[in-house]
Amino acid sequence: MSDLEDHNFRIEAGTLVCPEDMNPVPPATFRKWCDRLLDGADGTVVVDLSATRYILSQHVGILANAWSDAVAAGKVLTVRASAEVKVVLKATGLASVLEIIDE
């Protein structure tokens, strides 16, 4: 099974749906899924972390890189975040640049 088939990620209509527990997800796998999302969609893309209750700091960094890549490509990256993820995004300052949609 490849990295893209692991960990219960899926892409649906410009939205990357992430698993509830990101702890076992290698950062490189999350990066590959973010790249796949950005490569396959135009306009606005969504990273759906609404079911995610735990996210590693490395994943937050990858999310920041994905946002930067989206801006450079003329796309808008938004995040649908659970309350737990929103706390982390606010604490890191990423919430100040991302558009966050409540779960």
C-alpha positions in Angstrom: 0.0 0.0 0.0 1.4 3.4 -0.9 1.6 6.4 1.4 -1.3 8.0 -0.5 -3.5 5.0 0.3 -2.7 4.9 4.0 -4.2 6.7 7.0 -7.8 7.2 5.8 -7.2 10.4 3.8 -9.5 11.1 0.8 -10.0 14.0 -1.6 -13.6 14.9 -2.6 -14.5 17.8 -4.8 -11.5 20.0 -3.9 -11.5 19.0 -0.2 -8.8 16.9 1.5 -10.6 15.0 4.3 -8.2 14.1 7.1 -8.4 11.3 9.7 -9.4 11.8 13.3 -6.0 11.0 14.7 -3.1 12.6 12.8 -0.5 11.3 15.3 0.4 8.1 13.4 0.5 10.0 10.0 4.1 10.6 8.9 4.5 14.2 8.0 5.7 13.2 4.4 2.4 11.5 3.9 0.4 14.5 4.9 2.6 16.6 2.6 1.9 14.3 -0.3 -1.8 14.5 0.3 -1.7 18.3 0.4 0.3 18.4 -2.8 -2.2 16.1 -4.4 -5.0 18.4 -3.4 -3.3 21.5 -4.7 -2.3 19.8 -8.0 -5.8 18.6 -8.6 -8.0 21.6 -8.0 -8.4 25.2 -9.1 -9.6 28.1 -7.1 -10.5 27.4 -3.5 -9.3 24.2 -1.8 -10.2 22.9 1.7 -8.2 20.9 4.2 -10.9 19.3 6.3 -9.6 18.7 9.8 -13.1 18.8 11.4 -12.9 15.2 12.6 -9.3 15.5 13.7 -8.7 15.7 17.4 -4.9 15.6 17.5 -2.4 17.2 15.1 1.4 17.2 15.3 3.5 20.4 15.1 5.0 19.0 11.9 1.6 18.7 10.4 1.0 22.4 11.3 4.2 23.3 9.5 3.1 21.3 6.4 -0.3 23.1 6.5 1.6 26.5 6.5 3.7 25.3 3.5 0.6 24.2 1.7 -1.1 27.6 2.3 2.1 29.3 0.9 2.1 27.0 -2.1 -1.6 27.7 -2.7 -1.1 31.5 -2.6 1.8 31.2 -5.0 -0.4 29.2 -7.4 -3.2 31.8 -7.2 -5.4 29.4 -5.1 -7.2 29.9 -1.8 -6.6 27.3 0.9 -9.2 27.2 3.7 -9.3 24.9 6.7 -12.3 23.3 8.3 -11.2 22.7 11.8 -12.3 21.0 15.0 -12.2 22.9 18.2 -9.0 21.1 19.2 -7.2 21.9 15.9 -8.4 25.5 16.0 -6.7 25.9 19.4 -3.4 24.7 17.9 -3.8 26.9 14.8 -4.4 30.0 17.0 -1.5 29.1 19.3 0.9 28.9 16.4 -0.4 32.1 14.8 -1.4 30.2 11.6 -5.0 31.1 12.3 -4.2 34.7 11.5 -3.4 33.9 7.9 -5.7 30.9 7.2 -9.4 31.2 6.5 -10.8 28.8 9.1 -14.3 27.3 8.8 -15.9 25.9 11.9 -16.5 22.1 11.9 
